[in-house]
Amino acid sequence: MLVISGTAQYQLDEGQYSKGNWHTFTLFSVNENFDAILDDVEAHLNELGWDDIFIGQAELIADDTQLDHSILKQGFEKALSQGMSVVMNNEAITSVA
């Protein structure tokens, strides 16, 4: 499983996030070819209302035992069934790397 971590800015006027706020995310993809899925990652996040995407880290993990939070484990499982999933941190960040 490819795991991508980064930040993105919320663009919508609705939903649980405030427009303009930055949040960290963790994205899971069963397609482990980073270069091949970059456009899909951007499209997926854009569909959910996120833009100005910055990818800080990408790594491969064999299974969810390397994940330390139940929400991340749920994201991992969702990606197994849907191909890709994203977990957004609920708390906004004040600066972007």
C-alpha positions, 0 to 999 in steps of 0.5 A, a space after each residue: 500500500 502506498 501511503 502519502 502524507 501532506 497538506 491541502 487547503 479547503 476550498 468549499 464554503 460548506 462542510 465540516 472544514 472552514 474555507 481557506 484552512 490548511 489541514 494535514 492528510 494521509 492518503 492510501 492507494 493500492 496502486 503503489 506507483 507514485 508517479 503514475 497516480 499523482 494526477 489521480 491523487 490531485 483529482 481525488 482531493 479536488 473532488 473532496 474540496 481540497 487544493 494547493 496540495 503539498 506532498 511531504 512524504 510517500 512510503 510503502 507499507 505492507 499492512 496496517 500493523 505499521 499504523 498507530 491510529 484506528 482512523 488510519 487503519 480504517 483508511 487503509 481498509 477503505 483503500 483496499 476495497 475502493 482503491 484509494 482513500 484519504 484521512 484528513 486531520 480535523 484540526 487546521 494547521 497554522 503554517 504550511 511546510 
